[in-house]
């Protein structure tokens, strides 16, 4: 009877896996439908030149989402992996929140606020009494390489600049912040010699979209250089 017990256990595992796959696919289908609806609505609501920028970014993001999610699949058939579909659902849900932020870009009045690049990069800035603090954290690629950096940047109108030097490095680390360069409500980040602050496949550079104001506690954390608290 051992063979029967083993057979029943295997059959049960296969049924559970099939159920997980079905649920993950359904979760993705739901989020994808909501994402497409929001994207279609933005096409009507945004200025044509702004929507063109969003459209270009969206194409790249879809490729990015599929690439990252395929990396979460088990076996040689990604389409049959529940982990792959769950990753796609989770990333699509995060992207939906990012898309909705496009409706409030005109609410950004200063450097201060929370920003996202829509691809695993987060930036928080506090501007107060002529000073400007920031924290950045990123999670990149299917192997989830991470990076973190924080400090006080120097600001001259629409340009921010930060310099530090990691222990053991000969050259300094530079970050440049360009407010509104790509479009109002965004900050473009450029980096030089940042490898000491992130994994091999991680990076800080990109265009970050303003997603809203920071709470009092979040502002305190930024000014103290605390990331993710």
N, CA, C and O of each residue as an XYZ file, in Angstrom:
916
protein
N       0.814     -1.215      0.000
C       0.000      0.000      0.000
C       0.852      1.271      0.000
O       0.330      2.372     -0.180
N       2.182      1.115      0.206
C       3.029      2.307      0.229
C       2.979      3.038     -1.108
O       3.001      4.267     -1.174
N       2.910      2.216     -2.199
C       2.875      2.855     -3.515
C       1.624      3.700     -3.680
O       1.655      4.746     -4.328
N       0.500      3.235     -3.082
C      -0.753      3.968     -3.185
C      -0.677      5.275     -2.398
O      -1.137      6.326     -2.843
N      -0.075      5.167     -1.204
C       0.085      6.380     -0.392
C       0.939      7.415     -1.121
O       0.622      8.604     -1.144
N       2.037      6.927     -1.720
C       2.910      7.830     -2.469
C       2.203      8.445     -3.658
O       2.371      9.626     -3.960
N       1.406      7.619     -4.330
C       0.665      8.112     -5.492
C      -0.328      9.195     -5.084
O      -0.456     10.220     -5.754
N      -1.029      8.955     -3.975
C      -2.016      9.926     -3.512
C      -1.362     11.235     -3.082
O      -1.893     12.318     -3.329
N      -0.193     11.122     -2.432
C       0.533     12.327     -2.023
C       0.977     13.134     -3.240
O       0.854     14.358     -3.272
N       1.496     12.420     -4.240
C       1.947     13.097     -5.461
C       0.781     13.763     -6.173
O       0.889     14.889     -6.657
N      -0.345     13.042     -6.227
C      -1.524     13.601     -6.877
C      -2.013     14.842     -6.139
O      -2.440     15.821     -6.751
N      -1.943     14.780     -4.812
C      -2.352     15.933     -4.012
C      -1.459     17.133     -4.245
O      -1.936     18.265     -4.329
N      -0.150     16.886     -4.349
C       0.796     17.978     -4.599
C       0.557     18.610     -5.964
O       0.604     19.832     -6.106
N       0.301     17.774     -6.966
C       0.035     18.293     -8.306
C      -1.242     19.131     -8.329
O      -1.307     20.171     -8.984
N      -2.252     18.658     -7.603
C      -3.508     19.404     -7.551
C      -3.310     20.753     -6.868
O      -3.864     21.765     -7.297
N      -2.511     20.755     -5.795
C      -2.234     22.005     -5.084
C      -1.469     22.978     -5.967
O      -1.747     24.176     -5.984
N      -0.491     22.437     -6.706
C       0.288     23.287     -7.606
C      -0.591     23.871     -8.705
O      -0.456     25.038     -9.074
N      -1.500     23.036     -9.224
C      -2.411     23.516    -10.262
C      -3.320     24.616     -9.714
O      -3.627     25.592    -10.398
N      -3.745     24.429     -8.452
C      -4.579     25.448     -7.817
C      -3.828     26.746     -7.618
O      -4.372     27.824     -7.858
N      -2.570     26.654     -7.176
C      -1.741     27.848     -6.997
C      -1.542     28.574     -8.322
O      -1.609     29.802     -8.382
N      -1.298     27.812     -9.375
C      -1.091     28.405    -10.695
C      -2.342     29.131    -11.161
O      -2.268     30.244    -11.682
N      -3.486     28.496    -10.970
C      -4.746     29.102    -11.385
C      -5.018     30.396    -10.623
O      -5.456     31.388    -11.206
N      -4.754     30.379     -9.321
C      -4.980     31.570     -8.500
C      -4.027     32.695     -8.892
O      -4.426     33.858     -8.960
N      -2.769     32.345     -9.149
C      -1.779     33.356     -9.525
C      -2.127     33.986    -10.869
O      -2.004     35.197    -11.047
N      -2.564     33.155    -11.809
C      -2.971     33.685    -13.115
C      -4.176     34.615    -12.977
O      -4.246     35.660    -13.623
N      -5.120     34.219    -12.128
C      -6.313     35.043    -11.924
C      -5.945     36.377    -11.275
O      -6.496     37.421    -11.624
N      -5.006     36.328    -10.326
C      -4.566     37.558     -9.661
C      -3.918     38.506    -10.662
O      -4.160     39.713    -10.640
N      -3.093     37.943    -11.539
C      -2.455     38.786    -12.552
C      -3.485     39.362    -13.515
O      -3.425     40.544    -13.855
N      -4.425     38.538    -13.955
C      -5.440     39.006    -14.907
C      -6.228     40.182    -14.329
O      -6.544     41.138    -15.038
N      -6.540     40.098    -13.035
C      -7.291     41.172    -12.378
C      -6.480     42.471    -12.346
O      -6.993     43.540    -12.677
N      -5.204     42.367    -11.944
C      -4.353     43.557    -11.855
C      -4.049     44.128    -13.239
O      -3.990     45.344    -13.420
N      -3.859     43.245    -14.202
C      -3.548     43.698    -15.556
C      -4.733     44.443    -16.164
O      -4.551     45.429    -16.879
N      -5.923     43.980    -15.886
C      -7.127     44.654    -16.381
C      -7.228     46.058    -15.792
O      -7.540     47.019    -16.496
N      -6.959     46.165    -14.483
C      -7.011     47.473    -13.824
C      -5.927     48.401    -14.365
O      -6.158     49.596    -14.549
N      -4.746     47.842    -14.617
C      -3.644     48.638    -15.160
C      -3.990     49.182    -16.542
O      -3.764     50.358    -16.825
N      -4.532     48.337    -17.389
C      -4.897     48.757    -18.745
C      -5.994     49.821    -18.726
O      -5.998     50.738    -19.548
N      -6.920     49.688    -17.780
C      -7.996     50.674    -17.670
C      -7.437     52.032    -17.244
O      -7.839     53.068    -17.774
N      -6.515     52.021    -16.292
C      -5.906     53.270    -15.832
C      -5.070     53.910    -16.937
O      -5.078     55.128    -17.109
N      -4.357     53.081    -17.676
C      -3.526     53.590    -18.769
C      -4.398     54.238    -19.846
O      -4.056     55.293    -20.378
N      -5.518     53.602    -20.159
C      -6.439     54.155    -21.157
C      -7.033     55.478    -20.683
O      -7.210     56.407    -21.472
N      -7.340     55.556    -19.381
C      -7.894     56.792    -18.830
C      -6.862     57.918    -18.867
O      -7.203     59.069    -19.141
N      -5.611     57.587    -18.594
C      -4.551     58.596    -18.626
C      -4.336     59.135    -20.038
O      -3.975     60.298    -20.219
N      -4.557     58.291    -21.020
C      -4.421     58.741    -22.411
C      -5.396     59.877    -22.700
O      -5.093     60.778    -23.481
N      -6.560     59.832    -22.072
C      -7.562     60.878    -22.269
C      -7.280     62.105    -21.405
O      -7.569     63.234    -21.802
N      -6.713     61.874    -20.218
C      -6.595     62.950    -19.235
C      -5.291     63.743    -19.321
O      -5.273     64.930    -18.993
N      -4.205     63.109    -19.754
C      -2.914     63.795    -19.789
C      -2.724     64.570    -21.086
O      -3.313     64.249    -22.117
N      -1.893     65.591    -21.006
C      -1.509     66.304    -22.224
C      -0.803     65.330    -23.168
O      -0.067     64.461    -22.700
N      -1.002     65.449    -24.476
C      -0.420     64.498    -25.433
C       1.080     64.314    -25.271
O       1.569     63.186    -25.332
N       1.825     65.404    -25.066
C       3.275     65.280    -24.950
C       3.681     64.537    -23.678
O       4.694     63.837    -23.657
N       2.877     64.696    -22.608
C       3.169     63.992    -21.366
C       2.819     62.515    -21.493
O       3.553     61.652    -21.010
N       1.690     62.228    -22.147
C       1.309     60.828    -22.327
C       2.314     60.097    -23.208
O       2.550     58.906    -23.007
N       2.903     60.777    -24.171
C       3.918     60.153    -25.023
C       5.101     59.674    -24.189
O       5.631     58.588    -24.425
N       5.517     60.484    -23.211
C       6.609     60.085    -22.319
C       6.205     58.866    -21.496
O       6.987     57.931    -21.326
N       4.972     58.888    -20.986
C       4.477     57.757    -20.209
C       4.411     56.501    -21.066
O       4.781     55.420    -20.609
N       3.951     56.631    -22.288
C       3.817     55.489    -23.192
C       5.172     54.837    -23.457
O       5.281     53.611    -23.471
N       6.193     55.647    -23.666
C       7.538     55.120    -23.890
C       8.028     54.362    -22.664
O       8.606     53.282    -22.777
N       7.790     54.939    -21.499
C       8.215     54.289    -20.263
C       7.453     52.990    -20.034
O       8.021     52.003    -19.566
N       6.176     52.994    -20.365
C       5.341     51.811    -20.146
C       5.810     50.631    -20.990
O       5.810     49.493    -20.519
N       6.206     50.888    -22.221
C       6.702     49.805    -23.075
C       7.931     49.150    -22.446
O       8.040     47.925    -22.391
N       8.840     49.976    -21.981
C      10.038     49.438    -21.347
C       9.720     48.696    -20.071
O      10.359     47.692    -19.757
N       8.725     49.187    -19.321
C       8.375     48.537    -18.065
C       7.787     47.149    -18.297
O       8.101     46.222    -17.550
N       6.944     46.985    -19.311
C       6.354     45.669    -19.598
C       7.457     44.647    -19.854
O       7.391     43.527    -19.348
N       8.460     45.018    -20.629
C       9.593     44.119    -20.869
C      10.329     43.822    -19.569
O      10.727     42.685    -19.313
N      10.503     44.855    -18.753
C      11.177     44.701    -17.460
C      10.397     43.758    -16.549
O      10.988     42.879    -15.923
N       9.086     43.926    -16.468
C       8.247     43.070    -15.626
C       8.337     41.609    -16.049
O       8.494     40.723    -15.208
N       8.238     41.361    -17.343
C       8.273     39.987    -17.837
C       9.642     39.352    -17.597
O       9.733     38.174    -17.251
N      10.697     40.130    -17.780
C      12.062     39.628    -17.568
C      12.282     39.250    -16.106
O      12.795     38.172    -15.803
N      11.890     40.147    -15.207
C      12.059     39.878    -13.778
C      11.215     38.685    -13.352
O      11.690     37.826    -12.609
N       9.976     38.622    -13.810
C       9.064     37.552    -13.401
C       9.479     36.200    -13.956
O       9.322     35.183    -13.281
N      10.002     36.172    -15.168
C      10.513     34.911    -15.715
C      11.635     34.366    -14.844
O      11.815     33.153    -14.735
N      12.385     35.266    -14.226
C      13.470     34.842    -13.347
C      12.984     34.212    -12.056
O      13.760     33.557    -11.359
N      11.705     34.398    -11.722
C      11.139     33.802    -10.509
C      10.529     32.423    -10.766
O      10.140     31.721     -9.832
N      10.452     32.045    -12.043
C       9.803     30.778    -12.405
C      10.665     29.584    -12.031
O      11.893     29.651    -12.061
N      10.005     28.499    -11.681
C      10.675     27.227    -11.411
C      10.406     26.278    -12.580
O       9.286     26.214    -13.086
N      11.425     25.551    -13.003
C      11.274     24.643    -14.131
C      11.597     25.335    -15.442
O      11.948     26.514    -15.474
N      11.471     24.577    -16.522
C      11.841     25.099    -17.839
C      10.646     25.661    -18.605
O      10.768     26.000    -19.782
N       9.500     25.761    -17.949
C       8.313     26.335    -18.573
C       7.767     27.450    -17.683
O       6.900     27.202    -16.845
N       8.267     28.678    -17.859
C       7.844     29.784    -16.998
C       6.334     29.971    -16.939
O       5.790     30.331    -15.894
N       5.654     29.728    -18.062
C       4.208     29.945    -18.102
C       3.447     29.010    -17.171
O       2.284     29.258    -16.853
N       4.102     27.934    -16.731
C       3.457     26.971    -15.844
C       3.888     27.147    -14.393
O       3.613     26.288    -13.555
N       4.559     28.248    -14.092
C       5.038     28.500    -12.734
C       4.156     29.534    -12.043
O       3.989     30.649    -12.537
N       3.595     29.157    -10.898
C       2.764     30.091    -10.137
C       3.582     31.285     -9.660
O       3.069     32.403     -9.599
N       4.855     31.057     -9.320
C       5.702     32.154     -8.838
C       5.874     33.231     -9.902
O       5.923     34.422     -9.595
N       5.963     32.799    -11.146
C       6.105     33.766    -12.236
C       4.868     34.647    -12.344
O       4.984     35.867    -12.468
N       3.699     34.045    -12.299
C       2.466     34.813    -12.434
C       2.211     35.683    -11.202
O       1.672     36.784    -11.317
N       2.599     35.188    -10.028
C       2.423     35.992     -8.820
C       3.334     37.212     -8.847
O       2.943     38.299     -8.422
N       4.555     37.020     -9.351
C       5.466     38.152     -9.497
C       4.885     39.191    -10.450
O       4.955     40.392    -10.187
N       4.320     38.732    -11.543
C       3.714     39.652    -12.506
C       2.539     40.402    -11.878
O       2.348     41.592    -12.130
N       1.755     39.700    -11.060
C       0.624     40.345    -10.385
C       1.111     41.408     -9.406
O       0.571     42.513     -9.366
N       2.130     41.075     -8.616
C       2.645     42.017     -7.614
C       3.264     43.248     -8.277
O       3.034     44.376     -7.841
N       4.045     43.025     -9.327
C       4.683     44.149    -10.010
C       3.655     45.024    -10.718
O       3.803     46.245    -10.771
N       2.618     44.401    -11.259
C       1.563     45.157    -11.933
C       0.788     45.997    -10.931
O       0.401     47.126    -11.233
N       0.561     45.456     -9.745
C      -0.143     46.201     -8.705
C       0.661     47.426     -8.274
O       0.099     48.505     -8.085
N       1.972     47.260     -8.120
C       2.832     48.391     -7.761
C       2.846     49.433     -8.876
O       2.837     50.637     -8.619
N       2.867     48.962    -10.092
C       2.869     49.869    -11.242
C       1.574     50.664    -11.316
O       1.579     51.826    -11.723
N       0.465     50.042    -10.926
C      -0.829     50.719    -10.952
C      -0.805     51.940    -10.034
O      -1.297     53.008    -10.400
N      -0.233     51.777     -8.844
C      -0.125     52.904     -7.910
C       0.758     54.001     -8.500
O       0.481     55.188     -8.330
N       1.816     53.600     -9.190
C       2.723     54.565     -9.822
C       2.017     55.323    -10.943
O       2.198     56.532    -11.085
N       1.217     54.621    -11.736
C       0.483     55.280    -12.821
C      -0.474     56.341    -12.281
O      -0.608     57.421    -12.857
N      -1.129     56.026    -11.183
C      -2.104     56.962    -10.623
C      -1.443     58.254    -10.161
O      -2.089     59.300    -10.096
N      -0.146     58.179     -9.840
C       0.569     59.377     -9.393
C       0.704     60.412    -10.507
O       0.922     61.589    -10.223
N       0.581     60.001    -11.759
C       0.694     60.943    -12.872
C      -0.401     62.004    -12.833
O      -0.255     63.071    -13.429
N      -1.481     61.718    -12.143
C      -2.592     62.664    -12.091
C      -2.325     63.831    -11.132
O      -3.028     64.840    -11.182
N      -1.330     63.704    -10.272
C      -1.114     64.742     -9.259
C       0.270     65.381     -9.338
O       0.754     65.940     -8.354
N       0.907     65.301    -10.500
C       2.245     65.865    -10.635
C       2.262     67.369    -10.375
O       3.262     67.902     -9.894
N       1.165     68.057    -10.687
C       1.133     69.507    -10.498
C       1.016     69.893     -9.026
O       1.068     71.077     -8.693
N       0.858     68.897     -8.133
C       0.792     69.179     -6.702
C       2.181     69.327     -6.079
O       2.311     69.793     -4.947
N       3.202     68.936     -6.808
C       4.572     69.044     -6.304
C       4.991     70.513     -6.303
O       4.992     71.164     -7.348
N       5.346     71.031     -5.127
C       5.679     72.444     -4.992
C       7.147     72.692     -4.638
O       7.614     73.827     -4.724
N       7.868     71.664     -4.248
C       9.267     71.816     -3.857
C       9.976     70.489     -4.098
O       9.413     69.576     -4.702
N      11.205     70.390     -3.625
C      11.918     69.117     -3.728
C      11.279     68.045     -2.848
O      11.344     66.857     -3.166
N      10.668     68.460     -1.753
C      10.190     67.515     -0.740
C       9.153     66.545     -1.289
O       8.312     66.905     -2.113
N       9.234     65.296     -0.807
C       8.233     64.311     -1.159
C       8.813     62.933     -1.372
O      10.015     62.710     -1.232
N       7.932     62.018     -1.714
C       8.310     60.640     -2.024
C       8.279     60.458     -3.537
O       7.379     60.956     -4.214
N       9.270     59.738     -4.060
C       9.396     59.528     -5.502
C       9.612     58.044     -5.797
O      10.150     57.308     -4.970
N       9.190     57.624     -6.975
C       9.411     56.244     -7.424
C       9.744     56.245     -8.908
O       9.193     57.034     -9.675
N      10.654     55.352     -9.313
C      10.946     55.237    -10.749
C      10.113     54.150    -11.410
O      10.258     53.897    -12.606
N       9.231     53.498    -10.634
C       8.358     52.475    -11.199
C       9.049     51.169    -11.507
O       8.443     50.268    -12.087
N      10.325     51.049    -11.122
C      11.100     49.835    -11.399
C      11.900     49.385    -10.181
O      12.982     48.814    -10.315
N      11.367     49.641     -9.014
C      12.049     49.202     -7.796
C      12.953     50.233     -7.171
O      13.711     49.918     -6.253
N      12.888     51.471     -7.653
C      13.699     52.534     -7.083
C      12.844     53.534     -6.324
O      11.852     54.035     -6.852
N      13.229     53.827     -5.073
C      12.494     54.768     -4.235
C      13.423     55.891     -3.791
O      14.584     55.653     -3.457
N      12.908     57.103     -3.790
C      13.655     58.293     -3.391
C      12.760     59.145     -2.505
O      11.608     59.412     -2.847
N      13.297     59.571     -1.361
C      12.566     60.469     -0.470
C      13.437     61.691     -0.191
O      14.632     61.564      0.076
N      12.832     62.866     -0.254
C      13.569     64.119     -0.090
C      12.838     65.027      0.896
O      11.611     65.126      0.885
N      13.617     65.682      1.743
C      13.087     66.706      2.649
C      13.873     67.992      2.424
O      15.096     68.014      2.563
N      13.171     69.054      2.079
C      13.772     70.379      1.925
C      13.255     71.267      3.054
O      12.050     71.479      3.189
N      14.176     71.780      3.857
C      13.760     72.560      5.027
C      14.861     73.538      5.418
O      16.030     73.166      5.521
N      14.477     74.784      5.633
C      15.403     75.814      6.125
C      16.674     75.906      5.281
O      17.779     76.035      5.809
N      16.499     75.838      3.976
C      17.639     75.987      3.088
C      18.516     74.761      2.950
O      19.565     74.820      2.309
N      18.105     73.648      3.543
C      18.860     72.402      3.454
C      18.004     71.324      2.791
O      16.778     71.422      2.752
N      18.671     70.297      2.272
C      17.947     69.255      1.542
C      18.552     67.886      1.844
O      19.717     67.637      1.533
N      17.764     67.001      2.447
C      18.200     65.649      2.782
C      17.507     64.646      1.851
O      16.427     64.913      1.324
N      18.142     63.503      1.663
C      17.531     62.473      0.817
C      17.921     61.089      1.316
O      18.944     60.912      1.977
N      17.089     60.120      0.986
C      17.425     58.700      1.126
C      16.982     58.010     -0.157
O      15.952     58.363     -0.732
N      17.755     57.030     -0.605
C      17.406     56.247     -1.787
C      17.568     54.770     -1.474
O      18.502     54.368     -0.780
N      16.653     53.971     -1.990
C      16.775     52.514     -1.889
C      16.275     51.906     -3.190
O      15.280     52.360     -3.755
N      16.967     50.880     -3.660
C      16.594     50.239     -4.919
C      16.654     48.726     -4.783
O      17.457     48.185     -4.023
N      15.790     48.056     -5.534
C      15.810     46.599     -5.686
C      15.707     46.337     -7.179
O      14.710     46.699     -7.803
N      16.732     45.708     -7.766
C      16.796     45.588     -9.218
C      16.957     44.145     -9.686
O      17.668     43.351     -9.070
N      16.285     43.825    -10.782
C      16.507     42.573    -11.486
C      15.899     41.351    -10.833
O      15.403     41.420     -9.708
N      15.938     40.218    -11.546
C      15.339     38.976    -11.044
C      16.062     38.397     -9.843
O      15.499     37.574     -9.121
N      17.311     38.816     -9.616
C      18.065     38.327     -8.456
C      18.030     39.320     -7.309
O      18.719     39.138     -6.306
N      17.235     40.363     -7.450
C      16.967     41.321     -6.379
C      18.232     41.928     -5.780
O      18.424     41.903     -4.565
N      19.084     42.466     -6.629
C      20.238     43.210     -6.131
C      19.739     44.536     -5.551
O      18.895     45.209     -6.142
N      20.274     44.894     -4.393
C      19.769     46.058     -3.673
C      20.824     47.155     -3.559
O      22.010     46.932     -3.804
N      20.365     48.331     -3.185
C      21.262     49.450     -2.958
C      20.616     50.469     -2.044
O      19.398     50.648     -2.061
N      21.435     51.140     -1.242
C      20.944     52.175     -0.338
C      21.976     53.282     -0.217
O      23.177     53.017     -0.184
N      21.513     54.513     -0.150
C      22.405     55.651      0.049
C      21.579     56.802      0.615
O      20.393     56.922      0.309
N      22.187     57.634      1.427
C      21.480     58.769      2.016
C      22.476     59.869      2.344
O      23.683     59.635      2.406
N      21.950     61.075      2.554
C      22.824     62.182      2.912
C      22.143     63.516      2.715
O      20.926     63.593      2.546
N      22.938     64.557      2.738
C      22.439     65.915      2.532
C      23.026     66.457      1.236
O      24.245     66.545      1.084
N      22.162     66.813      0.318
C      22.626     67.325     -0.975
C      22.676     68.851     -0.972
O      21.965     69.511     -0.214
N      23.510     69.380     -1.815
C      23.550     70.817     -2.057
C      22.598     71.122     -3.208
O      22.599     70.423     -4.221
N      21.786     72.163     -3.053
C      20.773     72.489     -4.059
C      20.990     73.897     -4.594
O      21.200     74.843     -3.834
N      20.936     74.016     -5.904
C      20.987     75.309     -6.584
C      19.822     75.344     -7.562
O      19.918     74.834     -8.678
N      18.718     75.954     -7.130
C      17.488     75.997     -7.929
C      17.018     74.578     -8.288
O      16.561     73.845     -7.411
N      17.124     74.188     -9.553
C      16.580     72.896     -9.994
C      17.629     71.787    -10.055
O      17.371     70.718    -10.608
N      18.805     72.039     -9.492
C      19.864     71.033     -9.509
C      20.333     70.726     -8.093
O      20.616     71.631     -7.307
N      20.411     69.441     -7.784
C      20.953     68.999     -6.505
C      22.199     68.166     -6.739
O      22.316     67.480     -7.754
N      23.129     68.228     -5.796
C      24.395     67.514     -5.963
C      24.842     66.957     -4.623
O      24.781     67.635     -3.597
N      25.295     65.700     -4.651
C      25.747     65.022     -3.434
C      27.071     64.333     -3.706
O      27.254     63.701     -4.747
N      27.986     64.461     -2.767
C      29.289     63.807     -2.884
C      29.651     63.149     -1.561
O      29.458     63.726     -0.491
N      30.173     61.941     -1.649
C      30.698     61.248     -0.486
C      31.815     60.335     -0.965
O      32.043     60.196     -2.166
N      32.502     59.721     -0.029
C      33.587     58.818     -0.399
C      33.524     57.590      0.493
O      33.692     57.682      1.709
N      33.280     56.444     -0.119
C      33.180     55.198      0.634
C      34.556     54.771      1.132
O      35.573     55.053      0.499
N      34.573     54.102      2.248
C      35.829     53.626      2.825
C      36.530     52.678      1.845
O      35.918     51.754      1.311
N      37.803     52.923      1.626
C      38.580     52.078      0.730
C      38.528     52.480     -0.722
O      39.206     51.875     -1.553
N      37.735     53.491     -1.052
C      37.613     53.952     -2.438
C      38.585     55.101     -2.711
O      38.796     55.965     -1.860
N      39.167     55.098     -3.897
C      40.055     56.190     -4.301
C      39.272     57.384     -4.839
O      39.652     58.537     -4.634
N      38.182     57.090     -5.526
C      37.387     58.152     -6.137
C      36.107     58.391     -5.335
O      35.589     57.469     -4.705
N      35.598     59.619     -5.355
C      34.358     59.916     -4.636
C      33.132     59.405     -5.381
O      33.181     59.132     -6.580
N      32.052     59.284     -4.655
C      30.742     58.968     -5.226
C      29.991     60.271     -5.463
O      29.934     61.135     -4.588
N      29.422     60.401     -6.644
C      28.619     61.580     -6.972
C      27.204     61.162     -7.350
O      26.992     60.158     -8.030
N      26.249     61.952     -6.894
C      24.864     61.856     -7.353
C      24.414     63.248     -7.773
O      24.636     64.222     -7.054
N      23.782     63.338     -8.935
C      23.227     64.596     -9.418
C      21.716     64.444     -9.544
O      21.228     63.464    -10.107
N      20.985     65.414     -9.019
C      19.524     65.397     -9.042
C      19.042     66.575     -9.895
O      19.392     67.724     -9.624
N      18.249     66.292    -10.912
C      17.769     67.323    -11.836
C      16.248     67.392    -11.764
O      15.547     66.518    -12.275
N      15.760     68.431    -11.130
C      14.328     68.578    -10.878
C      13.603     69.079    -12.123
O      13.939     70.131    -12.667
N      12.604     68.314    -12.568
C      11.770     68.739    -13.692
C      12.422     68.656    -15.053
O      11.888     69.208    -16.015
N      13.556     67.988    -15.170
C      14.247     67.923    -16.459
C      13.428     67.161    -17.499
O      13.278     67.620    -18.631
N      12.903     66.007    -17.120
C      12.136     65.186    -18.066
C      10.695     65.673    -18.199
O      10.142     65.700    -19.299
N      10.090     66.058    -17.069
C       8.753     66.629    -17.048
C       8.488     67.119    -15.631
O       9.126     66.668    -14.680
N       7.546     68.041    -15.499
C       7.205     68.577    -14.187
C       6.767     67.446    -13.262
O       6.010     66.561    -13.662
N       7.251     67.484    -12.022
C       6.894     66.445    -11.070
C       7.857     65.282    -11.047
O       7.602     64.276    -10.385
N       8.967     65.406    -11.765
C       9.951     64.320    -11.799
C      11.324     64.829    -11.385
O      11.606     66.026    -11.449
N      12.165     63.906    -10.962
C      13.570     64.191    -10.663
C      14.413     63.136    -11.369
O      14.232     61.937    -11.155
N      15.327     63.587    -12.203
C      16.244     62.641    -12.833
C      17.513     62.536    -11.988
O      18.072     63.544    -11.555
N      17.952     61.307    -11.765
C      19.151     61.055    -10.967
C      20.244     60.486    -11.865
O      20.018     59.529    -12.606
N      21.425     61.082    -11.792
C      22.612     60.562    -12.477
C      23.631     60.174    -11.413
O      23.692     60.799    -10.354
N      24.430     59.149    -11.687
C      25.365     58.639    -10.678
C      26.753     58.430    -11.261
O      26.919     58.177    -12.455
N      27.749     58.542    -10.381
C      29.133     58.240    -10.729
C      29.792     57.535     -9.551
O      29.750     58.015     -8.418
N      30.406     56.380     -9.840
C      31.179     55.645     -8.842
C      30.353     55.316     -7.592
O      30.744     55.643     -6.472
N      29.216     54.669     -7.807
C      28.315     54.331     -6.697
C      28.376     52.860     -6.298
O      27.590     52.415     -5.460
N      29.297     52.101     -6.884
C      29.321     50.653     -6.678
C      29.418     50.205     -5.237
O      28.964     49.110     -4.906
N      29.997     51.019     -4.369
C      30.124     50.643     -2.959
C      28.789     50.675     -2.230
O      28.682     50.191     -1.103
N      27.770     51.242     -2.867
C      26.485     51.420     -2.204
C      25.377     50.524     -2.765
O      24.229     50.619     -2.330
N      25.707     49.655     -3.725
C      24.674     48.766     -4.269
C      25.296     47.503     -4.844
O      26.504     47.433     -5.070
N      24.441     46.501     -5.078
C      24.883     45.245     -5.660
C      25.309     45.406     -7.105
O      25.140     46.467     -7.706
N      25.864     44.335     -7.651
C      26.463     44.391     -8.988
C      25.476     44.825    -10.065
O      25.851     45.545    -10.990
N      24.224     44.400     -9.957
C      23.238     44.723    -10.993
C      22.272     45.824    -10.579
O      21.320     46.123    -11.300
N      22.509     46.415     -9.442
C      21.644     47.504     -8.989
C      22.198     48.844     -9.468
O      23.357     48.944     -9.869
N      21.362     49.857     -9.421
C      21.765     51.195     -9.854
C      20.773     52.201     -9.277
O      19.637     51.856     -8.953
N      21.220     53.445     -9.154
C      20.371     54.516     -8.638
C      19.806     55.402     -9.748
O      18.742     55.998     -9.577
N      20.492     55.496    -10.865
C      20.112     56.452    -11.904
C      18.742     56.131    -12.494
O      18.295     54.984    -12.500
N      18.096     57.179    -12.987
C      16.781     57.015    -13.588
C      15.928     58.244    -13.348
O      16.374     59.205    -12.721
N      14.705     58.214    -13.844
C      13.756     59.301    -13.636
C      12.731     58.874    -12.599
O      12.036     57.872    -12.772
N      12.643     59.637    -11.526
C      11.770     59.320    -10.396
C      10.563     60.259    -10.397
O      10.700     61.476    -10.525
N       9.393     59.666    -10.252
C       8.128     60.395    -10.298
C       7.672     60.746     -8.882
O       7.706     59.906     -7.984
N       7.245     61.992     -8.695
C       6.723     62.422     -7.391
C       5.396     61.724     -7.119
O       4.464     61.828     -7.916
N       5.308     61.006     -5.988
C       4.098     60.241     -5.691
C       3.309     60.790     -4.511
O       2.212     60.309     -4.229
N       3.848     61.793     -3.815
C       3.098     62.376     -2.711
C       3.985     62.942     -1.619
O       5.210     62.839     -1.666
N       3.332     63.545     -0.632
C       4.040     64.142      0.493
C       4.484     63.065      1.489
O       3.938     61.963      1.520
N       5.471     63.407      2.286
C       5.940     62.529      3.353
C       5.243     62.886      4.660
O       4.894     64.043      4.896
N       5.046     61.878      5.505
C       4.500     62.134      6.833
C       5.579     62.761      7.714
O       6.753     62.781      7.343
N       5.185     63.265      8.865
C       6.151     63.862      9.793
C       7.203     62.840     10.210
O       8.385     63.168     10.313
N       6.779     61.617     10.446
C       7.714     60.567     10.848
C       8.662     60.216      9.710
O       9.854     60.004      9.931
N       8.136     60.155      8.503
C       8.980     59.861      7.342
C      10.006     60.969      7.113
O      11.157     60.694      6.773
N       9.591     62.209      7.299
C      10.533     63.323      7.165
C      11.655     63.208      8.190
O      12.823     63.436      7.873
N      11.300     62.858      9.400
C      12.289     62.691     10.467
C      13.293     61.606     10.092
O      14.497     61.776     10.283
N      12.799     60.500      9.562
C      13.678     59.400      9.159
C      14.638     59.832      8.054
O      15.818     59.482      8.075
N      14.127     60.590      7.094
C      14.978     61.056      5.996
C      16.085     61.958      6.525
O      17.243     61.809      6.137
N      15.743     62.878      7.394
C      16.723     63.818      7.926
C      17.770     63.127      8.794
O      18.880     63.629      8.969
N      17.397     61.967      9.333
C      18.340     61.189     10.141
C      19.042     60.109      9.327
O      19.856     59.351      9.854
N      18.716     60.045      8.028
C      19.378     59.088      7.149
C      18.936     57.661      7.324
O      19.659     56.735      6.957
N      17.753     57.466      7.883
C      17.241     56.116      8.091
C      16.446     55.690      6.869
O      15.566     56.416      6.406
N      16.758     54.518      6.351
C      16.140     54.019      5.125
C      15.211     52.858      5.453
O      15.613     51.887      6.095
N      13.965     52.969      5.005
C      13.027     51.863      5.168
C      12.410     51.755      6.536
O      11.771     50.744      6.827
N      12.570     52.763      7.409
C      11.976     52.720      8.745
C      10.532     53.211      8.706
O       9.865     53.248      9.740
